[in-house]
Amino acid sequence: MDQVRRLWSAHPGWLLAAGAVAVAGALAPRLAGDALQFAGWSLLEMAPIIGLAVLLSALVRASGADDLLSRVFARRGTAAIVLSAGLGAIMPICGVGVLPIIAGLLGAGVPLAPVMAFWLASPVTDPAMLTITAGTLGLPFAIGKTMLAGLIGLCGGAATAIMIRAGAFGRPLRRAMRRSAVAGQGRGLVLSFWREPERRALFRRDAQDAALLILKWLSVAFLLEGLLRDHLPAELVAGVVGQGNAWAIPLAVGLGAPIYLDGYAALPLVRGLMDMGMTPGAAMAFLIAGGITSLYASIAVFAVVRGAVFLWYLALALALSLAAGYAWELLAPLVG
């Protein structure tokens, strides 16, 4: 049992992926093959984004920018939460792509509260998503979604700060991530890092670690996504939240995690459901909950933090998505 526990602690991503494929292969060999093929092609399509994320992570660590952010956020706790929530709502970066940077920031001493604020806000929207949402669902809906994303990050960060003051989440990072992230603290900010051999070595090492981390967990996300696609069709969503159900908003939040596979693909789906009678609040709740609790975003959090922090993230995501849905249900007739 101890060996199994140690193996899970060291390689939860690979074990989760292998277990999912093994079960699918035993039940439906074709489904497992399709999932593997889907994951492979998806990784190829994501290769430019993965490369950019790896480069950005290595640049942040090698230049010492993570150490600078750590000191700034430590001095300005409340302002850091507000800033992180705002940045999360507008920065064009995906949940998995920001994973190594967040690990480095937490390891360098950045408080969990602003990190949680950023993590809750960032999967919901960005400038490109704002534009596409406006073209698909209307400008008021797009602006409302962006503002709600910032408010969700702000509320989640504030709630996390309260929990921390009460003694919770003393060590948010997983043990393996702590060993990787704390290396290199106190380096100072040097933009021309390539002139120092030690920083060049840190850049190469961090790029390798970030690439492995992102590829591992993104592979898990795509494998699970491939396994879910055939079992959670869009018609299921239409039947549950598309006919004026009084429980439409809570059900939309509950369906967000398993059915939400891509932010851009979700927009025409939601537009079609709204044409069938889905309420604006349910549509907003579905998009926000799906973005925060999707496989991409959730796995990024699970890979970095301990179990208690991950469960707190999910609890905040579901509760705040539900509140956002009801809030937009009231506001939509006034701004539409």
C-alpha positions in Angstrom: 0.0 0.0 0.0 2.8 2.4 0.8 4.4 1.8 -2.6 1.1 2.5 -4.3 0.7 5.7 -2.3 4.3 6.8 -3.2 3.7 6.0 -6.9 0.4 8.0 -6.9 2.1 10.9 -5.2 4.9 10.9 -7.8 3.0 10.2 -11.0 -0.8 10.9 -10.5 -1.2 12.2 -14.0 0.2 9.2 -15.8 -1.7 6.8 -13.5 -5.0 8.6 -14.1 -4.6 8.6 -17.8 -3.5 4.9 -17.9 -6.4 3.9 -15.7 -8.9 5.7 -17.8 -7.6 4.2 -21.1 -7.4 0.7 -19.5 -11.0 0.8 -18.3 -12.2 2.2 -21.6 -10.2 -0.4 -23.5 -11.8 -3.2 -21.5 -15.3 -1.9 -22.0 -15.0 -0.5 -25.6 -11.7 -1.0 -27.4 -12.7 1.3 -30.2 -13.5 4.1 -27.7 -10.0 3.8 -26.2 -8.4 3.9 -29.6 -10.4 7.0 -30.6 -9.4 8.7 -27.3 -5.7 8.1 -27.9 -6.0 9.4 -31.5 -7.9 12.4 -30.3 -5.3 13.2 -27.7 -2.4 12.8 -30.1 -3.9 15.2 -32.7 -5.0 17.7 -30.0 -1.4 17.8 -28.7 -0.1 18.5 -32.2 -2.6 21.3 -32.6 -1.7 22.8 -29.2 2.1 22.5 -29.9 2.6 26.3 -30.7 0.7 27.3 -27.5 2.6 24.7 -25.4 5.9 26.1 -26.8 4.9 29.6 -26.0 3.9 28.6 -22.5 7.2 26.8 -21.9 9.2 29.8 -23.2 7.2 32.2 -21.0 7.6 30.0 -17.9 11.4 29.7 -18.4 11.8 33.4 -19.1 9.9 34.3 -15.9 12.0 31.9 -13.8 15.4 32.7 -15.3 15.0 36.5 -15.2 13.9 36.4 -11.6 10.5 38.0 -12.4 8.7 35.4 -10.2 10.8 36.5 -7.2 9.9 40.1 -7.9 6.2 39.4 -8.1 6.5 37.4 -4.9 7.9 40.4 -3.0 5.3 42.8 -4.5 2.4 40.6 -3.7 3.6 39.9 -0.2 3.7 43.6 0.6 0.2 44.4 -0.9 -2.1 41.5 0.0 -5.5 43.1 -0.8 -4.2 45.0 -3.8 -2.6 41.8 -5.1 -6.0 40.0 -5.0 -7.7 42.8 -7.0 -4.8 43.0 -9.5 -4.7 39.2 -9.9 -8.4 39.0 -10.5 -8.3 41.8 -13.1 -5.3 40.3 -14.9 -6.9 36.9 -14.9 -10.0 38.3 -16.6 -8.0 39.9 -19.5 -4.8 37.9 -20.0 -4.8 35.6 -23.0 -3.4 32.5 -21.3 -4.9 29.1 -20.7 -5.1 27.2 -17.5 -2.5 24.6 -18.4 -0.2 27.1 -19.9 0.0 29.1 -16.7 0.6 26.0 -14.7 4.4 26.2 -14.4 4.4 29.9 -13.7 1.9 29.6 -10.9 4.0 26.7 -9.4 7.0 28.9 -9.5 5.2 31.8 -7.9 3.7 29.7 -5.1 7.1 28.2 -4.5 8.7 31.6 -4.4 6.3 32.7 -1.6 3.4 34.4 -3.5 0.4 34.0 -1.2 -2.3 31.6 -2.3 -5.1 34.2 -2.2 -4.0 36.2 -5.3 -3.0 33.0 -7.1 -6.5 31.7 -6.5 -8.0 34.9 -7.7 -6.0 34.7 -10.9 -6.8 31.0 -11.3 -10.5 31.4 -11.0 -10.7 34.4 -13.4 -8.3 33.4 -16.1 -10.1 30.3 -17.6 -13.3 32.3 -18.2 -12.3 34.9 -20.7 -9.6 36.8 -22.5 -9.6 39.5 -25.2 -10.0 37.0 -28.0 -12.8 35.2 -26.1 -14.5 38.5 -25.4 -14.6 39.3 -29.2 -15.9 35.9 -30.2 -18.5 35.9 -27.4 -19.7 39.4 -28.5 -20.1 38.1 -32.1 -21.9 35.0 -31.0 -24.0 35.9 -28.0 -24.0 39.7 -28.1 -21.9 42.5 -26.7 -23.8 42.8 -23.4 -23.3 39.1 -22.7 -19.6 39.3 -23.5 -19.0 42.3 -21.3 -21.1 40.8 -18.5 -19.1 37.6 -18.7 -15.8 39.4 -18.5 -16.9 41.5 -15.5 -18.3 38.4 -13.7 -15.0 36.7 -14.3 -13.1 39.5 -12.5 -15.7 39.5 -9.6 -15.4 35.7 -9.3 -11.6 36.0 -9.0 -12.0 38.8 -6.5 -14.4 36.9 -4.3 -12.5 33.7 -4.5 -9.3 35.4 -3.6 -10.9 37.2 -0.7 -12.5 34.0 0.6 -9.1 32.2 0.3 -7.4 35.0 2.3 -10.0 34.6 5.1 -9.4 30.8 5.1 -5.6 31.4 5.3 -6.0 33.8 8.2 -8.0 31.0 10.0 -5.1 28.6 9.6 -6.0 26.7 6.4 -3.7 25.8 3.5 -0.4 26.2 5.2 1.5 24.4 2.5 -0.5 24.7 -0.8 2.0 23.1 -3.2 2.4 19.4 -3.7 5.7 18.1 -2.2 7.3 17.4 -5.6 6.3 20.9 -6.9 7.7 22.5 -3.7 11.1 20.9 -4.4 11.1 22.2 -8.0 9.7 25.6 -7.3 11.7 26.8 -4.4 15.0 26.4 -6.3 16.3 29.7 -7.3 14.5 32.1 -5.0 16.1 35.4 -4.1 17.9 35.7 -7.5 16.8 39.3 -8.2 15.5 40.7 -11.5 17.9 40.5 -14.5 16.4 40.8 -17.9 19.6 39.9 -19.8 19.7 36.5 -18.0 21.5 34.8 -20.9 24.8 36.6 -19.8 25.0 34.5 -16.6 25.8 30.8 -16.9 23.7 30.0 -13.8 20.6 31.7 -15.2 21.1 30.0 -18.6 21.2 26.7 -16.9 18.1 27.6 -14.9 16.3 28.6 -18.2 17.1 25.2 -19.8 16.2 23.2 -16.7 12.9 25.1 -16.2 12.0 24.8 -19.9 12.5 21.1 -19.7 10.5 20.8 -16.5 7.7 23.0 -17.7 7.4 21.1 -21.0 7.2 17.8 -19.2 4.7 19.1 -16.7 2.4 20.6 -19.4 2.6 17.7 -21.7 1.9 15.2 -18.9 -1.2 16.9 -17.7 -2.5 18.1 -21.0 -2.3 14.5 -22.2 -4.5 13.5 -19.3 -7.0 16.2 -20.2 -7.2 15.3 -23.8 -7.5 11.6 -23.1 -10.3 12.1 -20.6 -11.9 14.6 -23.1 -11.7 12.0 -25.8 -13.4 9.4 -23.6 -16.2 11.8 -22.7 -17.1 13.1 -26.1 -19.2 10.1 -27.2 -20.9 9.8 -23.8 -22.0 13.4 -23.1 -23.5 14.6 -26.4 -24.9 18.1 -26.8 -28.4 16.8 -26.9 -28.1 15.9 -23.2 -27.6 19.5 -22.3 -30.5 20.6 -24.5 -32.8 18.2 -22.8 -31.8 19.3 -19.3 -31.4 23.1 -19.4 -33.0 24.0 -22.8 -36.6 23.9 -21.9 -37.2 26.4 -19.1 -36.4 24.1 -16.3 -36.6 25.8 -12.9 -33.3 24.0 -12.0 -31.7 25.2 -15.2 -28.9 27.3 -13.5 -27.8 24.7 -11.0 -28.0 22.0 -13.6 -26.0 24.2 -16.0 -23.3 24.5 -13.3 -23.2 20.8 -12.7 -23.0 20.0 -16.4 -20.2 22.6 -17.0 -17.3 20.4 -16.0 -18.0 17.2 -18.0 -19.6 18.7 -21.2 -17.5 21.9 -21.6 -14.6 20.8 -23.9 -13.6 24.1 -25.5 -14.4 27.7 -24.9 -14.9 28.6 -28.5 -16.9 25.4 -29.3 -19.1 26.0 -26.4 -20.4 29.4 -27.7 -22.4 28.2 -30.7 -23.7 25.3 -28.5 -24.9 27.8 -26.0 -26.4 30.0 -28.7 -28.4 27.1 -30.0 -29.6 26.2 -26.5 -30.7 29.7 -25.9 -32.7 29.6 -29.1 -34.3 26.5 -27.7 -35.3 28.3 -24.5 -32.2 28.2 -22.3 -32.3 31.1 -19.9 -29.5 33.8 -20.0 -28.5 32.9 -16.4 -28.2 29.2 -17.2 -26.1 30.1 -20.3 -23.8 32.3 -18.2 -23.5 29.7 -15.5 -22.7 27.0 -18.0 -19.9 29.0 -19.7 -18.3 30.2 -16.4 -18.6 26.9 -14.6 -17.4 25.0 -17.6 -14.4 27.3 -18.1 -13.3 27.1 -14.4 -14.0 23.4 -13.8 -13.2 22.0 -17.2 -10.6 19.3 -17.6 -8.0 21.9 -18.8 -8.4 24.2 -15.8 -9.0 21.6 -13.1 -6.1 19.4 -14.0 -3.8 22.4 -14.0 -4.8 23.1 -10.4 -4.7 19.4 -9.4 -1.2 19.0 -10.8 0.2 21.8 -8.6 -1.6 22.0 -5.3 -2.5 19.6 -2.5 -5.8 17.9 -2.3 -7.4 20.4 0.2 -6.6 23.4 -2.0 -7.9 21.6 -5.1 -11.2 20.8 -3.4 -11.4 24.4 -2.2 -10.9 25.6 -5.8 -13.7 23.4 -7.0 -16.0 24.5 -4.2 -15.3 28.2 -5.0 -15.8 27.5 -8.7 -19.2 25.9 -8.3 -20.5 28.3 -5.7 -19.4 31.4 -7.5 -20.5 30.2 -10.9 -24.0 29.5 -9.4 -24.0 33.1 -8.0 -22.9 34.5 -11.4 -25.7 32.7 -13.2 -28.4 34.0 -10.9 -26.9 37.5 -11.0 -27.0 37.5 -14.8 -30.5 36.2 -14.8 -31.5 39.4 -13.0 -29.2 41.7 -15.0 -29.8 40.4 -18.5 -33.3 42.0 -19.0 -31.9 45.3 -17.9 -28.9 45.4 -20.3 -30.2 43.4 -23.2 
